[in-house]
Amino acid sequence: MSLFNEHFGGALFWWRRIVVLTGIGLLLLATACKQKENGRTAAVPPNTATHRHEDLRIVRFLPQWHHQAQFAGVYVAKAKGFYEDFGLDVIIQSGGPQAPAAASLENGSTDISTLFLLTALSHRDTGQNFVNIAQVSQKSSLMLVAKREKGINSIQDLEGRKVALWRTDFRDLSLIFFKQNKLNVSIVPVDWSINLFLNGAVDAMNVMNYNEYHLLYQAGMDFEELFSIPYSEVGLNIVEDGIYCTEEYYLNNPRLCKDFAEATMNGWLYAINHRDEALSIVLDIMNRDHLPANRAHQKWMLDKMREVILAKAGVLGTLQRSSYEDAQNLMLQNGLLKTSTPFERFAPNAPQD
């Protein structure tokens, strides 16, 4: 039994195996990832399995956005040979607006991708039968921020204000928030730029804690200048990044999907334990894709991803039934879903308690 199973009760299918780094005289990676909140320790264990390249199963992975530390677990699993240990040849594709994750899964141009839970539910409701094969995030990172200098120091101060929301379905949680708080706001559609907010053209905007929130700081704003509303603290703690494929792909490749999920979460544990090395791996793939590579920002992102990955004591890499039901019920209650899907069908890899 791996160190992870000793501490987390063996609840997840992917910790049945052990992962190793090969090499003459190389000792196992025993550095533990400590969770201060619960006093538990997890580590990436060894695996002695080897595979000939011609025997590897090819799988295409598409991140839901441009390469960045939000997806560090995948890059690390590839670079450290964790996928090969599980008999996988993973082709990491370039994400972004030119390759929307949900559409790419549906049209078959990729096999596995990351999606927000609300995104997967929304698309499933329209006939795109996505299934969750692993859950990376265990806590919402979505926030609403406003400038205090504009007189916004409370939720009710948002009444009548201009609010920048992304054009994608990432905006759904914000729309629910406005409805719950009986706020009438003027929605300004944006893509991913923070410029409208910086220039004062909008009063508030959506940000991710691990991304745009820190970009505002790097652009010269102090956090104290912002009135911030983390949705995780106002009753909207809906988990986000998960690993998804189509139901058809899963039914045709159940072992591959489980192996991919296990190797990816091993990659995340390694990235958390070896931050500097993981950052170098992330920056390398960003440079190769000709993306702006800011090490300080990627460090912030990796640290914040660690927080959401380890947010729940004893839970790592799996979608909990309660998290799924919270998200589905919220969308049903707010008219964003027409039908419900049984948890067992939506998350076939999760423990079915």
C-alpha positions, 0 to 999 in steps of 0.5 A, a space after each residue: 500500500 502506498 503512502 497515500 493509501 495509508 493516510 487517505 484510506 485507499 478511497 481513490 482508485 489511482 493510488 493502488 499503484 506506486 510511481 517511481 523515478 528510474 535511474 542507477 542508485 536513484 532513491 525514491 521521491 519521499 518528500 511528503 506533501 504536508 497538509 497543515 490543516 489536518 496533519 496528514 502527509 502524502 508522497 509520490 511513491 515508486 513504480 518499477 513498471 517499464 514499457 516499450 514505446 511501441 506498446 504505449 497507448 496514445 491519448 491526446 490531452 487539451 488544457 482548457 486554456 493556454 499552457 500555465 501552472 493551472 495544469 502543472 500536474 499534466 506537464 510534470 507527469 509527462 516530463 517525469 515519465 509518470 504517464 509512460 509508467 502507466 503505459 501511456 503516450 500523452 500528446 499535450 495539445 495547445 489550448 486557448 480560445 482557438 481550441 475550446 475544450 468542450 467543443 474539442 471533446 465533442 468533435 473528437 479533436 482531443 480525447 481528454 480535457 479539463 473543464 469546470 464542473 458547471 461547464 460540464 453539467 451545462 454541456 451535458 444538459 444540451 446532449 454533450 455527455 461528458 464524464 468526470 474521470 478525476 477532480 483536481 479542484 476541491 474549492 472554488 477559486 472564482 472571485 468578484 473584485 471591485 475598486 474601493 475608490 469607487 465607493 464599493 465596500 460591500 455587496 450591496 454597493 454593487 447595485 447598478 454598477 458595470 460588471 465585467 463577466 467572461 463571455 463563457 459559461 464561467 459567468 454562471 456562478 456570478 449570475 447566480 450570485 447577483 440573483 441571490 443578492 437581488 442586485 441589478 448590474 450592467 453586464 459588460 462581456 469580456 474575454 480575458 483581459 483585465 484592462 477594462 477594470 484597470 482603466 476604470 471602464 467597469 466597476 467590478 470584474 470576475 477573476 480567478 484567485 490563481 490568475 487575474 487576481 494576481 495579475 492585478 497586483 502585478 499591474 500595480 494594484 495593492 490587494 487592499 485597494 480591492 473589495 473582494 468577494 471569494 465565492 467560496 466564502 459566500 455560499 457558492 463554493 462550487 468546485 471547478 477544474 476536473 478531468 473529463 472525456 466523453 462518455 463514449 470515450 470512457 466506455 471504450 477506454 475505461 482502463 486508459 482513463 483511470 491510468 491517465 487520472 492516476 498518473 496526472 494526480 501523481 504529477 500534481 503531488 510531485 509538482 506540489 512537493 517540488 515547486 521549483 522543478 515544476 515551475 521550470 517544467 511549466 515555463 519550458 512548455 510555455 516558452 515552447 508555445 511562445 507564450 509570455 512566461 512570468 515566473 513570479 506569476 506562475 509561482 503564485 498560480 502553482 501555490 494557489 492550485 496547491 491550496 484548492 487541490 488540498 482544500 479538503 482533508 482526506 480528499 485528493 483527485 476525486 469528485 465527491 458526491 456532495 460537491 456534485 449534488 451542490 453544483 447540480 442542485 444550484 443549477 437546477 434551482 436557478 434554471 440553468 439545467 433542465 434535467 439531472 444526471 445520476 452521480 454514478 453516471 457522471 463520475 464513473 471513477 469516483 467512489 460510489 458510496 
